Amino acid sequence: MRLRIAMMIMTTPFMLGINTLSEGYRIPFSGSLRLYLPYGAEGSCYYIQNNHASSDLFVPTKTSTEWNAFTAASKPAFIVATQCYPKSCKEIKDTLGSPADGVYTIDSDGVGGNAQYQVSCDMTTDGGGWTRIFRHNIAGGYFANTADALSKNTAAPTGNLHSVINKIGDFVVNGKYRFRQTWPGYTQKNIWLQTTNPTSDVVTAGVVPIAVNLHSDYWNGLELGNGTHGPANSNQALLDGSAQRSDWWYAIGSTVAYGTPAGIPMASSVLGSNVGVSEVNLWIKEDDTVTNYNSCKAILDAGASIGNGLYTIDPGNTGTKIPVYCDMTTDGGGWTRIMYHDYSVAGVFASDAEALNVNSGTPLAKKYSILNRLAGFYRGGKLELRINWPGTSTKRNWWTQTSNFTTSPVAGYTAVAIDSTSNFWGGLEYNGTASTLADGSVNHTNWFYAVGAKTDSWGASTPGLPASEDVAGVGISVPRMELWVK
């Protein structure tokens, strides 16, 4: 009988596609296999050891009847089947297809390690498969100290104070962690990858925004709030998102109350500088992938937008992804910010080269440009562009053109919604002088609507950037400009 099993295993891979759910699994002699199959409410998990010295083992899984018969039957002494648990909510979702949100039992480090435990699973939102590793509702008070916040009420995943933060290392995939931070009652949320475990005493690294609504207050993923790696938050929270700052915005594991009304620090851009929220959740999913979108418009069209914020795209599908800021609401949404110039803080550009590419990995920088990737945003042979001047005017110009203004004169200009026409406006063109990379005073020596200004000697009453007389008035400069593409 054992010989027949072995012979079947030797020939089956060539005929039936062995090691699939529909055919069954082969376990080599002196080998083992962990199987988690979609049979039962939470699936069925067994760690099967084949201790035979020479014969392989075939495990039938084509139907639940076959599988249940195998697990329930009396087995030869050389077969040891140990019941196990799924490793995460993602594994449950991947195996069961469409399980409901709720509480499930998992064993994140697998058989033979730490014991299984219960978690809340989000099986529907943002692709599903999210394991909640932390919940803090201030109805339950605050954590006694930062050590208390590492592991708290592990048997109560829906409790007000619940943490299995110490399990984060079990969810790493190819050196990356995928997090989602939410604040119930608020639509904003942050989803991102990072290569560092935030409970480690290191500077946060490898942060890749997937969809980040909240990015004020020096957000850059999550890091340990106290340690030798940088400024401490005075043990006010175990983790925070104010990277390399003593602030503790985006707090996880708060030990004290913040603000009035008192609560948990979220982000000043939403709440103001002295207001707390009542609840924060942290989720994790063992997934290191980044979907390859080539623009903010592509994200919006795919239904993957969660609103204005940071995302990662690959303009032109070159294979090099970059973080960008997306405006998903104005003028139909889907706008990628390709330049931001705050002269009042960062001064002028040093050269055309800097105006084409500076701080490309830091889309919230005061001097920022990815104009070197402009060609990757063409749609139907043209660029759809928008220019505006934050803090000076609500006016903006929105148009299309077929020419690349970083190298060429204006061609194929078509107005969509133009608020400023003074000073020879007609789209953007390459300037070719020491004044600016490009401007909107078409076929004229003026350089109003400057893009990539390299000097502040424009002649305005105060140093700054030339917008237009429609925008700022005669002889008046502006401190900031933004350029977008869709």
C-alpha positions in Angstrom: 0.0 0.0 0.0 2.8 2.4 0.9 4.5 1.5 -2.4 1.3 2.4 -4.4 1.1 5.8 -2.6 4.7 6.5 -3.4 4.3 5.4 -7.1 1.2 7.6 -7.4 3.1 10.6 -6.1 6.0 10.0 -8.5 3.7 10.1 -11.5 1.0 12.5 -10.5 3.0 15.7 -10.9 3.1 15.1 -14.7 -0.6 14.2 -15.1 -2.7 16.1 -12.5 -0.9 19.3 -11.5 0.0 18.1 -8.0 0.2 20.6 -5.1 -3.0 22.4 -5.9 -6.2 22.4 -3.9 -8.1 20.7 -6.7 -5.7 17.7 -6.9 -4.0 17.4 -3.5 -0.5 17.9 -2.0 2.7 15.9 -1.9 4.7 15.7 1.3 8.1 14.2 0.7 9.4 11.5 3.1 11.0 13.0 6.1 9.4 16.3 5.2 6.5 18.5 6.3 3.9 20.9 4.9 1.6 23.4 6.4 -1.8 23.4 4.7 -4.5 26.0 5.2 -7.6 25.2 3.2 -11.0 26.9 2.6 -13.0 24.4 4.6 -14.9 25.6 7.6 -15.9 29.0 8.9 -12.3 30.1 9.4 -10.7 27.6 7.1 -8.8 24.5 8.2 -5.2 24.5 9.1 -2.9 21.5 9.7 0.9 21.1 10.0 1.6 17.6 8.6 4.8 15.8 9.2 5.7 12.7 7.1 8.3 10.8 9.1 8.5 7.8 6.7 12.1 7.0 5.7 11.4 6.4 2.0 7.7 7.0 1.0 6.1 10.2 0.0 2.7 11.1 1.3 -0.3 12.2 -0.7 -2.9 14.4 1.0 -6.3 14.6 -0.7 -7.8 18.0 -0.7 -10.1 18.1 -3.8 -13.2 18.2 -1.7 -14.0 19.0 1.9 -15.2 15.4 2.3 -11.8 14.1 1.3 -9.9 16.6 3.5 -12.1 16.0 6.5 -11.7 12.2 6.1 -8.0 12.6 6.0 -7.8 14.8 9.1 -10.3 12.6 11.1 -9.1 9.1 10.1 -6.7 7.0 12.1 -3.3 7.6 10.5 -0.1 5.5 10.3 2.4 6.3 13.1 4.7 8.0 10.6 2.1 10.7 9.9 1.8 13.5 12.5 -1.0 16.0 11.8 -1.0 19.0 14.2 -3.9 21.5 14.1 -2.7 25.1 13.4 -4.2 28.5 12.7 -4.1 31.0 9.9 -1.2 33.4 10.2 -3.2 36.6 9.5 -6.4 38.1 8.3 -4.9 38.3 4.8 -4.4 34.5 4.7 -8.0 34.0 5.8 -9.2 36.3 3.1 -6.9 34.9 0.4 -8.1 31.4 1.2 -11.8 31.8 2.0 -12.5 34.4 -0.7 -15.1 36.7 0.9 -15.1 36.2 4.6 -16.9 38.7 6.8 -15.3 41.4 9.0 -15.0 40.2 12.6 -12.9 38.5 15.2 -10.7 35.5 14.1 -8.0 33.4 15.7 -4.6 33.6 14.1 -1.1 32.4 14.9 1.1 35.1 13.3 4.5 33.3 13.9 3.3 29.9 12.9 3.4 26.5 14.5 5.9 26.0 17.3 6.3 29.6 18.3 4.0 31.8 20.4 0.4 30.8 21.0 -2.5 31.7 18.8 -4.5 34.8 19.6 -7.7 36.6 18.5 -7.7 39.7 16.3 -10.2 42.0 14.6 -10.1 41.5 10.8 -11.2 44.1 8.2 -12.0 41.9 5.2 -13.6 44.5 3.0 -11.9 47.9 3.1 -8.9 48.9 1.1 -8.6 45.5 -0.4 -9.4 43.7 2.8 -7.2 41.3 4.7 -6.1 43.9 7.3 -5.2 42.6 10.8 -5.9 45.2 13.6 -2.9 45.2 15.9 -3.8 48.2 18.0 -7.0 50.0 19.2 -7.1 52.9 21.7 -10.4 54.5 22.6 -10.0 57.0 25.5 -13.1 55.6 27.1 -10.7 53.0 28.5 -8.2 55.6 29.7 -4.6 55.6 28.6 -1.7 53.1 28.7 0.2 52.9 31.9 3.5 53.4 30.1 5.1 52.7 26.7 5.9 49.1 27.7 2.2 48.6 28.5 1.3 49.7 25.0 3.4 47.0 23.4 1.0 44.2 24.5 -2.3 44.9 26.2 -5.5 43.0 26.7 -4.5 40.6 24.0 -7.6 38.4 24.5 -9.9 41.4 23.9 -9.4 42.6 20.3 -12.5 44.8 20.4 -11.6 46.4 23.8 -10.9 50.0 24.3 -7.2 49.3 25.1 -5.9 46.5 22.9 -2.5 46.0 21.6 -0.4 43.3 19.9 2.2 45.8 18.7 4.9 43.4 19.8 3.7 41.0 17.0 4.6 43.5 14.1 7.7 41.5 13.2 5.6 38.5 12.3 4.0 40.4 9.4 7.1 41.5 7.5 7.3 40.6 3.7 10.6 41.0 1.8 11.8 43.4 4.5 8.7 45.6 4.3 5.7 46.4 6.5 2.4 47.6 5.2 0.5 49.8 7.7 -2.8 51.5 7.8 -3.7 54.1 10.5 -7.3 55.2 11.0 -9.2 57.4 13.3 -12.9 56.3 13.6 -15.2 59.3 13.0 -12.8 60.8 10.4 -12.5 59.9 6.8 -8.8 60.6 6.6 -6.4 57.6 6.8 -2.8 56.7 6.0 -1.7 53.6 4.1 2.0 53.1 3.5 5.0 50.8 3.4 8.2 51.1 5.4 11.2 48.9 5.8 11.7 49.5 9.5 9.8 48.0 12.4 8.6 51.0 14.3 9.2 49.3 17.7 12.9 49.2 16.9 15.2 52.0 18.1 16.1 53.2 14.5 15.2 56.1 12.3 12.2 55.3 10.1 13.3 54.2 6.6 11.9 53.0 3.3 8.6 54.9 3.6 6.5 54.5 0.4 3.1 56.3 0.5 0.3 54.1 -0.9 -2.5 56.5 0.0 -1.7 59.1 2.7 -4.3 61.7 3.5 -2.5 63.2 6.6 1.0 64.3 6.1 1.4 67.5 8.1 3.5 67.8 11.3 6.5 66.0 9.7 4.8 62.7 9.0 7.1 60.0 7.7 5.7 56.6 8.7 5.8 55.5 12.3 8.9 55.3 14.6 9.7 54.6 18.2 8.8 57.7 20.2 11.8 57.3 22.6 15.3 55.9 22.2 18.7 56.7 21.0 17.7 57.2 17.4 16.5 60.8 17.7 14.4 63.4 19.6 12.3 61.7 22.3 8.6 62.5 22.8 9.0 62.3 26.6 7.3 58.9 26.7 4.0 60.4 25.9 3.4 57.6 23.3 5.0 54.4 22.3 5.1 55.3 18.6 4.5 58.5 16.6 4.6 59.7 13.1 6.4 63.0 13.6 9.7 61.6 12.3 12.8 62.8 14.1 10.9 65.3 16.1 9.9 65.6 19.7 6.3 66.1 18.7 4.0 63.1 19.0 1.4 63.5 16.3 -0.1 60.3 14.9 0.4 58.8 18.3 0.1 55.0 19.0 0.1 54.0 22.6 -0.6 57.3 24.3 0.3 57.4 28.0 -1.2 60.8 28.7 -4.0 63.0 27.3 -3.4 65.7 24.7 -5.3 68.9 24.0 -8.7 70.3 24.7 -10.9 68.4 24.4 -8.4 65.9 25.6 -7.6 62.9 23.5 -5.0 61.4 21.2 -2.8 63.5 18.9 -3.9 63.0 15.3 -2.7 65.8 12.9 -2.9 69.6 13.3 -4.0 70.0 9.7 -7.3 68.5 10.6 -7.8 69.3 14.3 -5.7 72.4 15.0 -2.7 72.5 17.2 -4.3 71.6 20.6 -7.1 69.1 20.0 -7.2 65.3 20.5 -9.3 62.5 19.0 -11.1 59.8 20.9 -9.8 56.7 19.0 -7.0 55.5 16.8 -6.5 52.1 15.2 -3.4 50.6 13.6 -3.7 47.8 11.0 -1.1 45.7 9.2 -1.1 43.4 6.2 1.7 41.2 4.8 1.8 42.8 1.4 4.8 44.6 -0.1 3.3 45.4 -3.5 2.7 48.9 -4.9 0.2 49.0 -7.8 1.8 50.7 -10.8 -0.2 53.8 -11.6 1.4 56.4 -13.9 -0.5 59.4 -12.6 -2.9 60.7 -10.0 -5.6 60.6 -12.7 -4.9 56.9 -13.2 -5.4 56.4 -9.4 -8.7 58.3 -9.5 -9.9 56.5 -12.6 -9.1 53.1 -11.0 -11.2 54.0 -7.9 -8.1 53.8 -5.7 -8.2 57.4 -4.4 -8.9 58.1 -0.8 -8.7 61.9 -1.3 -6.0 64.5 -1.5 -2.7 63.3 -0.3 0.5 61.4 -1.0 0.6 58.5 -3.4 3.3 56.6 -5.3 3.3 56.6 -9.1 5.5 55.8 -12.1 5.0 58.5 -14.8 5.6 56.9 -18.2 5.9 53.5 -16.7 9.7 53.7 -16.6 10.1 51.3 -13.7 11.1 54.1 -11.3 8.3 54.9 -8.9 8.2 58.3 -7.0 6.0 59.7 -4.3 3.8 62.6 -5.4 1.1 64.9 -4.0 -2.3 64.3 -5.6 -5.2 66.8 -5.7 -8.2 64.5 -6.1 -10.9 67.1 -5.6 -10.3 70.4 -7.5 -11.4 70.8 -11.1 -12.5 67.2 -11.4 -9.5 65.8 -9.4 -6.7 63.6 -10.6 -4.0 66.3 -10.6 -0.4 65.5 -10.0 1.7 68.3 -8.5 4.8 68.5 -10.6 6.3 71.7 -9.2 5.9 73.7 -6.0 8.0 76.8 -5.5 7.9 78.7 -2.2 10.3 81.6 -2.8 9.6 83.1 0.6 11.2 80.0 2.2 13.5 78.4 -0.4 14.6 81.3 -2.6 15.1 80.8 -6.4 16.2 77.8 -8.4 20.0 77.6 -8.9 19.8 76.4 -12.5 17.5 74.8 -15.1 18.8 71.4 -14.0 17.5 72.1 -10.4 14.2 73.5 -11.8 13.8 70.2 -13.7 14.4 67.9 -10.8 14.8 68.8 -7.1 13.6 67.0 -4.0 11.8 64.5 -6.2 11.5 62.1 -3.2 10.0 64.8 -1.0 6.8 66.1 -2.6 6.0 68.4 0.3 9.3 70.3 0.1 9.2 74.1 -0.3 11.3 73.8 -3.5 10.1 70.8 -5.5 10.1 69.7 -9.1 9.6 66.5 -11.2 9.5 68.3 -14.5 12.1 65.9 -15.8 9.3 63.3 -15.8 6.9 65.6 -17.7 6.9 63.4 -20.8 5.4 60.6 -18.9 2.2 62.5 -18.4 1.1 62.9 -22.0 -2.4 61.7 -22.8 -3.6 61.5 -26.4 -0.5 63.5 -27.5 -1.1 66.5 -25.2 -0.5 67.7 -21.6 -3.3 68.9 -19.4 -1.9 71.5 -17.1 -3.0 73.9 -14.3 -1.0 76.7 -12.7 -2.0 78.6 -9.5 -0.5 80.8 -6.8 -1.3 79.7 -3.2 -1.8 82.4 -0.6 -2.1 85.2 -3.2 -5.1 84.5 -5.3 -7.8 81.8 -6.0 -7.3 82.3 -9.7 -5.9 79.5 -11.8 -5.3 78.8 -15.4 -6.3 75.3 -16.8 -5.4 74.3 -20.4 -3.9 71.8 -22.7 -0.9 72.0 -25.0 1.0 69.5 -27.2 4.5 70.9 -26.7 6.9 70.2 -23.8 7.5 73.6 -22.2 10.8 72.4 -20.7 12.4 72.4 -24.1 10.0 73.9 -26.7 7.9 76.9 -27.7 4.1 76.7 -27.1 2.2 74.5 -29.6 -1.3 73.1 -29.7 -2.6 75.4 -26.9 -6.3 75.0 -26.0 -7.9 76.9 -23.1 -10.1 74.9 -20.6 -10.7 77.4 -17.8 -8.5 80.6 -17.8 -8.7 83.1 -15.0 -5.7 85.3 -16.1 -5.1 86.4 -19.6 -2.9 89.5 -19.0 0.8 89.8 -19.9 0.6 87.8 -23.2 -0.7 84.6 -21.6 -0.9 81.6 -24.0 0.3 78.5 -22.3 3.8 77.7 -21.2 7.0 77.8 -23.2 10.7 77.3 -22.7 12.4 80.6 -21.8 16.0 80.0 -22.5 17.4 82.9 -20.5 18.9 83.4 -17.0 15.5 84.4 -15.7 13.4 81.3 -15.6 13.1 77.8 -17.1 9.7 78.5 -18.6 7.0 81.2 -18.6 3.6 82.0 -19.9 4.2 85.3 -21.7 4.1 83.7 -25.1 6.4 85.1 -27.8 7.4 87.9 -25.6 10.5 88.8 -23.6 8.4 89.2 -20.4 8.5 86.2 -18.1 5.2 86.4 -16.3 3.7 83.1 -15.1 7.3 82.0 -14.3 8.0 78.3 -13.9 11.4 77.5 -12.4 12.4 81.1 -11.6 16.2 81.5 -11.3 16.3 85.2 -10.2 14.2 87.5 -8.1 15.4 90.6 -10.1 12.1 90.8 -11.9 11.6 94.4 -11.0 8.6 94.0 -8.7 8.2 96.2 -5.7 9.2 93.3 -3.4 11.4 90.3 -4.3 9.4 87.3 -5.4 8.0 85.5 -8.4 6.2 87.1 -11.4 2.7 85.7 -11.7 0.6 88.2 -13.7 -1.0 91.6 -13.3 -4.4 89.8 -13.2 -3.3 87.7 -10.3 -1.2 90.0 -8.1 -1.5 93.5 -9.6 0.9 95.8 -11.5 4.5 95.4 -10.3 3.6 93.0 -7.5 5.3 89.7 -7.1 4.0 86.5 -5.4 5.7 84.3 -2.9 4.5 80.9 -4.2 3.4 79.0 -7.3 2.2 75.5 -8.1 2.0 73.6 -11.3 -0.1 70.5 -11.9 -0.6 68.0 -14.7 -3.5 65.5 -15.3 
